[in-house]
Amino acid sequence: MFKIFPMALTLAVPFGLSACAAESTVSENWIADFDDRMQVELESNNIPGMAVALVDGNKTVFSQTYGLRDVENNIEVDENTLFHIASTHKSLTSMLIATLVDDNVVAWDTPVVEYYSDFQLASAASTDSVTLTHLLSMSSGISASAEDLLPETPAINDVFRVAKESTLLGAPLEEFSYSNISTSIAGYVGVIAKNGSNETLFDEYANTLKSRVLDPIGMTHSTLYASDAQQSGNLSKAYQISASGESVLIDSRDVDGDVLAPSGSLKSNIQDMALYLNTQLNDGVAPNDNQVVSAENLRKTKQPILDDYAMGWESINYKETEVLMHTGSFDGFVSVLVLIPVRDTGLVLLANSESGEELTDNIYKILLDIMISSED
């Protein structure tokens, strides 16, 4: 049985938008329609298992799990089941950096080399000018292909090395290129600036994310460590779908110490990710009333810099409505986060097969279409 938490509330005025929304009531009817549609999508896309939540302001109004986390043993997904969230993790790294800006540990537009003197790019001018804003918004000039230069079993210093050795696409703000290297460096530089060390960067990043973002929000089940997720006893398996439609188990590549962790290594469940979206919508205040990050610096992470990309969020206009979203795909898992600021609404979907990619790419359209049609 899915969970519905009906409520009525007044929409807050989102950043960059005028006060144009009157009172809006969350409708059990359209939420039921959305749940029915998710069941159809699960079956039509041949997704073994997934979990979905809808949030309205600082409340979770819908949470549902579908299908199996373990096909071989017929074990269903439940609200505590962990999924790899992949690149939807990027906005958590941006939130982490925003907390460090709040505390004057770093600044958005200070050159990164001032925090880490060994930072170097192929161009001396870029080395001296690239900032955390450039790195998090994929506008630093580091290309997506830089990741291809990593060795088979990389260390974190390899992440910095390939950034130095790879050909830049241009000066900062000239070219957009979606780069896991770029976001990872931003996360690690923030930790170096805070702790003054670069010796155990994965652990330091994991501990800093936990202490500054996960724990204050109440995301008690979420972890960067593959071993912790496996030991939880409730980590979903991941599957690829054969030509005959069978779910085939994928051997996991996830390991402790993933050098690209700030770009997408978190394992989380639907409850924790709903709390994260609550915090995003509520100007940095978690449902437990913790002020995790200032509204000003959280807002900065959502403002597009280049090619409609902000810092872990892509800005899309659909039916005259601003949508912020990000998808993720790794190790057979797919995910999506959606914010619709003018409606004070958010959505998270976690799934255990790349057969769900079409759904994650288009779910914001499904949600808005259902919401709009319920108002006709």
C-alpha positions in Angstrom: 0.0 0.0 0.0 1.5 3.3 -1.0 1.6 6.2 1.5 -0.2 9.5 0.9 0.0 12.4 3.3 -2.6 14.9 2.1 -2.2 18.5 3.2 -2.9 22.0 2.0 -0.3 24.7 2.0 0.6 28.0 0.5 3.3 27.9 -2.1 6.5 29.8 -1.2 7.9 32.2 -3.7 10.9 30.5 -5.4 14.1 32.2 -6.4 14.0 34.1 -9.7 10.2 33.9 -9.9 7.5 36.4 -9.0 4.7 35.6 -6.6 2.2 34.2 -9.1 0.9 31.2 -7.3 -2.1 31.1 -5.0 -2.9 28.4 -2.5 -2.4 24.9 -3.8 -3.8 21.8 -2.4 -2.1 18.5 -2.8 -4.7 16.2 -4.4 -5.1 12.6 -3.4 -6.7 12.0 -6.8 -3.7 13.1 -8.9 -1.3 11.4 -6.5 -3.2 8.2 -7.1 -3.1 8.8 -10.8 0.7 9.3 -10.5 1.0 6.0 -8.6 -1.0 4.2 -11.2 1.3 5.7 -14.0 4.4 4.6 -12.1 3.2 1.0 -12.0 2.5 1.2 -15.8 6.0 2.6 -16.4 7.6 -0.1 -14.2 6.1 -2.8 -16.4 6.4 -1.1 -19.8 10.1 -0.3 -19.2 10.8 -3.7 -17.7 12.3 -2.2 -14.5 12.9 -4.9 -11.9 12.5 -2.5 -8.9 12.2 1.1 -8.0 11.2 3.6 -5.4 9.6 7.0 -5.8 8.7 9.9 -3.5 7.0 13.3 -4.0 7.6 16.1 -1.6 5.7 19.4 -1.1 7.8 22.0 0.8 9.1 20.4 3.9 6.7 17.4 3.8 6.8 14.1 2.0 3.3 13.6 0.5 3.9 10.4 -1.4 6.3 7.5 -1.0 6.0 4.2 -2.8 8.2 1.2 -3.7 7.7 -1.1 -6.7 9.0 -4.4 -7.8 12.0 -6.4 -6.6 15.4 -5.5 -5.2 16.5 -9.1 -5.6 14.9 -10.9 -8.5 16.6 -14.3 -7.9 15.2 -14.5 -4.3 11.9 -12.6 -5.0 12.7 -9.9 -2.4 10.7 -6.7 -2.8 12.0 -3.1 -2.7 11.1 -1.4 0.6 11.4 2.1 2.0 14.8 1.3 3.4 16.3 -0.3 0.3 19.5 1.3 -0.8 20.2 2.3 -4.4 23.3 3.8 -5.9 22.2 7.4 -6.7 25.0 8.0 -9.2 25.3 11.6 -10.6 22.3 12.9 -8.7 24.9 13.0 -6.0 26.5 16.1 -7.6 24.0 18.6 -6.0 25.0 17.2 -2.6 28.6 18.1 -3.3 27.4 21.6 -4.3 25.4 21.8 -1.1 28.5 20.7 0.9 30.6 23.5 -0.7 27.8 26.0 0.0 28.1 25.1 3.7 31.8 25.8 3.5 31.1 29.2 1.9 28.7 29.9 4.7 31.5 29.3 7.2 34.0 31.4 5.1 36.2 28.3 4.6 36.0 28.9 0.8 34.4 31.4 -1.6 32.6 30.7 -4.8 34.8 32.9 -7.0 38.2 32.6 -5.4 40.7 30.7 -7.6 41.0 27.1 -6.5 44.8 27.2 -6.6 44.6 29.5 -3.5 43.1 26.6 -1.5 45.3 23.9 -3.1 48.6 25.1 -4.4 49.3 21.9 -6.3 46.2 22.3 -8.4 47.2 22.7 -12.1 45.6 22.7 -15.5 47.1 22.5 -19.0 46.8 26.3 -19.2 48.6 28.5 -16.7 45.9 31.2 -17.1 43.2 28.6 -16.3 45.2 27.3 -13.4 45.3 30.8 -11.9 41.6 31.6 -12.6 39.4 28.4 -12.2 37.1 28.6 -9.3 34.8 26.3 -7.4 31.9 27.8 -9.3 33.5 26.9 -12.6 34.3 23.3 -11.5 30.8 22.6 -10.1 29.0 24.1 -13.2 31.1 22.2 -15.7 32.5 25.4 -17.2 36.1 25.1 -16.1 37.3 23.9 -19.5 38.0 20.4 -18.3 36.5 18.0 -20.8 34.3 14.9 -20.2 37.0 12.9 -22.0 39.5 13.7 -19.3 38.1 10.8 -17.3 39.2 8.4 -20.0 42.8 9.1 -18.9 42.4 7.6 -15.5 44.2 4.2 -15.0 42.2 1.1 -14.4 42.7 1.3 -10.7 43.1 5.0 -10.0 44.2 6.9 -6.9 42.8 10.3 -6.0 46.0 12.0 -7.2 45.2 10.6 -10.6 42.1 12.7 -10.7 44.2 15.9 -10.3 46.9 14.5 -12.6 44.5 13.9 -15.6 43.0 17.4 -15.1 46.5 18.7 -15.5 47.4 16.6 -18.5 44.2 16.7 -20.5 43.6 19.3 -23.2 41.3 22.1 -22.1 38.2 23.0 -24.2 38.8 26.6 -23.5 39.1 29.3 -20.8 36.6 29.2 -17.9 33.0 30.0 -19.0 33.8 29.4 -22.7 32.6 25.8 -23.1 30.3 23.5 -21.2 31.4 19.9 -20.8 29.9 17.4 -18.3 32.9 16.2 -16.3 33.0 13.9 -13.3 36.7 15.0 -12.9 35.6 18.6 -12.5 33.0 18.0 -9.8 35.3 15.6 -8.0 38.1 18.1 -7.8 35.7 20.7 -6.4 34.6 18.3 -3.6 38.2 17.4 -2.7 39.4 21.0 -2.8 36.6 22.0 -0.4 37.8 19.3 2.0 41.4 20.3 1.6 40.5 23.9 2.4 38.6 22.8 5.5 41.0 20.2 6.9 44.3 21.4 5.5 45.1 17.9 4.4 45.1 15.8 1.2 46.3 12.5 2.6 43.1 10.5 3.0 40.8 12.5 0.7 38.1 9.9 0.1 37.6 9.3 3.9 37.8 13.1 4.6 35.2 13.8 1.9 32.9 11.1 3.2 33.2 12.3 6.8 32.7 15.9 5.8 29.7 15.2 3.7 28.3 13.1 6.6 28.9 15.7 9.2 27.8 18.8 7.2 25.0 17.5 5.0 23.8 13.9 5.7 23.6 14.0 9.5 22.1 17.5 9.8 19.3 16.5 7.3 18.7 13.2 9.0 19.9 11.0 6.1 21.0 8.3 8.5 20.9 5.4 6.0 23.0 7.0 3.3 26.7 6.1 2.8 29.6 6.6 0.3 31.0 3.2 1.4 30.1 0.2 -0.8 31.0 -2.1 2.2 28.6 -0.3 4.5 25.8 -0.5 1.9 26.4 -4.2 1.4 26.5 -4.9 5.1 23.2 -3.2 5.6 21.4 -6.3 4.2 19.1 -4.1 2.1 21.2 -3.0 -0.9 19.4 -3.5 -4.1 21.0 -5.6 -6.8 21.3 -4.1 -10.3 20.1 -5.7 -13.5 20.4 -5.4 -17.3 17.5 -6.6 -19.4 18.2 -9.3 -22.0 16.8 -9.4 -25.5 14.2 -11.8 -24.2 13.2 -9.5 -21.4 14.9 -11.4 -18.6 16.5 -9.5 -15.7 20.2 -10.4 -15.7 22.3 -9.7 -12.6 25.1 -7.2 -13.1 28.4 -7.6 -11.2 28.9 -4.5 -9.2 31.9 -2.2 -9.9 31.3 -0.1 -6.8 34.1 0.0 -4.3 35.2 1.8 -1.1 37.4 4.7 -2.0 35.9 5.5 -5.4 38.1 8.4 -6.6 35.2 10.1 -8.3 33.1 10.0 -5.1 32.1 13.7 -5.1 30.6 13.2 -8.5 28.4 10.3 -7.7 29.1 7.6 -5.1 26.3 7.9 -2.6 24.1 4.9 -1.8 20.7 6.0 -0.3 17.1 5.1 0.1 13.8 6.8 -0.8 13.3 8.2 2.7 16.6 9.9 2.9 16.4 11.3 -0.5 13.0 12.8 0.2 14.4 14.5 3.2 17.2 15.9 1.0 14.6 17.4 -1.5 12.6 18.8 1.5 15.8 20.7 2.5 16.4 21.9 -1.1 12.8 23.3 -1.3 12.8 24.7 2.2 15.7 27.1 1.7 18.3 24.9 3.4 16.1 24.0 6.4 15.7 20.3 6.9 12.4 18.8 8.1 14.0 18.4 11.6 14.4 22.2 11.6 18.2 22.1 11.2 19.5 25.0 9.1 21.9 22.9 7.0 22.9 25.7 4.6 22.0 29.3 4.1 19.2 30.1 1.6 21.6 32.5 -0.2 24.3 30.0 -0.9 21.9 27.1 -1.6 20.2 29.4 -4.1 23.6 30.0 -5.8 23.9 26.3 -6.6 20.6 26.4 -8.5 21.4 29.4 -10.8 22.4 28.3 -14.3 25.9 29.3 -15.3 26.4 27.9 -18.8 24.1 26.0 -21.2 21.3 25.9 -18.5 23.5 24.0 -16.1 23.9 25.2 -12.6 25.9 23.2 -9.9 24.4 19.8 -10.0 21.1 20.9 -11.5 20.0 21.4 -15.1 17.4 24.1 -15.7 14.5 23.1 -18.1 11.4 24.9 -19.2 8.4 22.7 -19.7 4.9 24.1 -20.3 6.0 27.5 -19.1 7.2 26.0 -15.9 10.8 26.1 -14.6 12.1 22.6 -13.7 15.4 21.8 -12.0 16.5 18.3 -12.5 19.4 15.9 -12.7 19.7 12.2 -13.7 22.2 9.6 -12.7 23.4 6.3 -14.1 26.1 4.0 -12.8 26.7 0.3 -12.1 23.3 -0.6 -13.5 21.4 1.9 -11.3 19.5 5.0 -12.5 18.1 7.9 -10.6 16.5 11.3 -11.0 15.9 14.3 -8.8 13.3 17.0 -9.8 12.5 20.3 -8.3 9.5 22.4 -9.5 10.1 25.6 -7.5 6.9 27.5 -8.5 4.9 24.5 -7.2 7.2 23.9 -4.2 7.3 20.3 -5.3 10.1 17.8 -5.7 10.4 14.2 -6.9 13.0 11.5 -6.5 13.1 8.2 -8.4 15.6 5.4 -7.7 15.7 2.3 -9.9 17.9 -0.8 -10.3 18.2 -1.1 -14.0 19.3 1.1 -16.9 16.0 0.1 -18.5 14.6 2.9 -16.4 16.6 5.6 -18.2 13.8 6.7 -20.4 11.6 7.1 -17.4 14.2 9.1 -15.4 14.7 11.4 -18.5 10.9 12.1 -18.8 9.4 11.8 -15.4 9.2 15.6 -14.8 6.9 15.7 -17.9 4.7 12.9 -16.5 4.5 14.7 -13.1 3.7 18.1 -14.5 1.2 16.8 -17.0 -0.7 15.0 -14.3 -0.6 18.0 -12.0 -1.8 20.4 -14.7 -4.5 18.1 -16.0 -5.9 17.7 -12.4 -6.5 21.5 -12.4 -8.5 21.6 -15.6 
